[in-house]
Amino acid sequence: MTFTATTCAPGAFTADEMMTIAAARPLKSDDVCFVGIGAPSAACNVARLTHAPGITLIYESGTIGTKPDILPLSIGDGELCDTALTTVSVPEMFRYWLQGGWITVGFLGAAQLDPFGNINTTVVGDYANPKVRLPGGGGAPEIASASREIYITMKQSKRGFVKTIDFFTSFGHGEGGDHRQRLGMTTRGPSLLITDLAIWKPDPETKRFTVTSLHPGVTRDQMSDSVGWDIPYAPDLEETPAPTREELEVLRDLKARTKAAQESSKDAAA
Amino acid sequence: MAKITDLASAVGENLKSGDTVAFEGFTHLIPHAAAHEAVRQGTGDLTLVRMTPDVIYDQMIGMGLARKLVFSYAGNPGVGLLRRLRDALETGWPNRPEIVEHSHAAMANAYEAGAANLPFAVLRGYLGAGLAEVNPDIRSVVCPYSGERLATVPAIRPDITFIHAQKADRRGNVLIEGIIGIQKEAVLAAKRAVVTVEEIVDDLNSHPNACILPHWTIAAIAEVPGGAHPSYAHGYYGRDNASYLEWDRIAADRATFQDWMQTHVLNATPAVFEARVAALRSAA
C-alpha cells in the first residue's frame, strides 16, 4: 500500500499502538460506551480525543460522560469523577443505565477467549481447585448481555486464544448460531475483536470469529502461532490502515501524561 | 444516634468474631484504617463481604481472619491479581476461605434488597454465565406478568458495615461525595454501621441532593484523617496509585507480606494515616 503524508510508515509504531488505534476507530461520537479498564480504556479515550469527540464514556464506578486527561489505573480514579458529566451510585449504574438498555457498546478485555467470543476472567483450571485464580467477572457478565453490542480487545497468544475456555465468565455467542436468542438475549453480543495483529468479526451465520483485516506486515504464520484454534479468513481480507500521525500522537501524548502522573504519585508517596 | 468515639473503640464495640462484615468502598473512600484496626484486634472467623475486595481483604485473608468471602471482583484494579487471596485459594495458606462469587450487578442489587428490607433481589442477569452453575445462591423466578425468567440473589444483610466518608457533623450525620459507590446501600442493609471520616465539622455545608446518611443510621463514627489511604477521599487527597502498584510486590511473597503487616499494621496506630496522605493532600 502507499502511505499518505499523514500515515505512519511500517516500523514507526508498535503492535500495541496499532491495536489501540484500530480499536478506537469503530467507536462513534453518538456511542454510549461502557468502558473496561486497560486496553479498552485506552482505545475509548483515543476515540474521544480524535474522531469521536462526542462519545459518552461510562465506567462502572458510576461516572457518566467522563473525559479523563490521563488514563485511569482503576475504574474509580478521581480523574474519572472530576471530569464526568455526573456520577451515580453503583446500583443505579447497573440497574438503570446498563440493564435499562442505554449502553450502545460494551468494551471488554479477556484472559481467555474462545472462537465464539465467550470470555473467561474467572479461573484457569477447575473452579473449586483453580490452577490460577483470576479476579472474576465484576461488571462483565451483564455488560456482555445488556450492551447493544460488544467489542473485545486483547493481545493474541496461545494461552489466551483457546478452543475451549475454562469458565464462562461472560457469554459471547455460546456455541454459535442463534444461541444468544435461545437464552433470551436480544442484544447483538460480540461484533468485533481487535487484537495486536488483526481485526476479527463473527461470521453472520455461525458467529465464529473470522479475520477480516490483518494489521500492516502481519503474516498468516504469526496468526497461527498466536491462536489456539483454526483461523478462518474472510475472502475479501483487508489490510488495516496504519495509524495516522494524528492518531499516534494522541495515543502517545495520553500514555506520556499517564506515566508522568503515576510517577508524580510515586514521588508524593515516597 | 451515632456515638462519636475513637477508632479502636468503634471497631472493638461493633465487630465480633464470626460476624458477617462489609468494608465497602468502590475504589474511592475504602475504609483502610478501619480494616487495619480490625486486623490489630485480631477479630477472626469473619465472613467478608465486598464487591471489590482489593488490598484490605488481601491483607485480612493473608492474616487468616476470613472464613468466607462474598464478592464480585477480586483484583487489584489496573495492577492485577490479589496475591494473598490467590495463595489462600490455590494452596490453602494460611487457610482456604469458602467463596461465594457474584457479578457486580448482582451484588449491587443484593445490597439494595438488603437496604429495602426485601429477602432477595431480581435482575436480568447471569444469562449464559458460568457463575450460576457454581454458586447455588444464584436462582431464578418467572415474571408473573410476562413469563420471562429472571435471576435472583439473596439480599445481603451484614452484621456490620464499615465505610469511610468525607465529613460528619457533631450530631453524627455523614456526608459522602464523589464516587458514592455502594456505601449508602451497604450501611442501610447492615444491622449496624461504623463510619470513619476525614473530619468532624460544625456544618456539613451540603446541597439538598448530597448523599447523606442521617446520624440515626450509624452506630459509631471515628475521625481518622487519611483513613482511606491508599484509596482516596474526593476533595481531600488523591488515589495513591504507586502504593497499589507496590502492593503487588509486597503481597507476592509470604514473608515480605508478614513483615509489612507487622510494621505497618500490627505495630502502627490509626494516626499514621494522616502522615501517609500529607503529600497527596497538598498535591490534590
Interface residues (C-beta under 8 A of the other chain):
Chain A: I37 G38 E60 S61 G62 T63 P72 L73 S74 I75 G76 D77 G78 L80 C81 T87 V88 S89 V90 P91 M93 F94 R95 L98 Q99 T122 Y127 A128 P130 K131 V132 R133 L134 P135 G136 G137 G138 G139 A140 P141 E142 S145 A146 F167 F168 T169 S170 F171 G174 H179 R180 L183 G184 M185 A261 Q262 S264 S265 K266 A268 A269
Chain B: F26 T27 H28 M51 T52 F71 S72 Y73 A74 G75 P77 G78 V79 L81 L82 L85 R86 L89 E90 E101 S103 H104 A105 A108 N109 Y111 E112 L123 R124 G125 Y126 L127 G128 A129 G130 L131 V134 E148 R149 G178 I179 I180 G181 I182 K184 E185 C211 P230 Y232 H234 G238 R239 D240 N241 A242 S243 Y244 L245 R276 A279 L280 A283
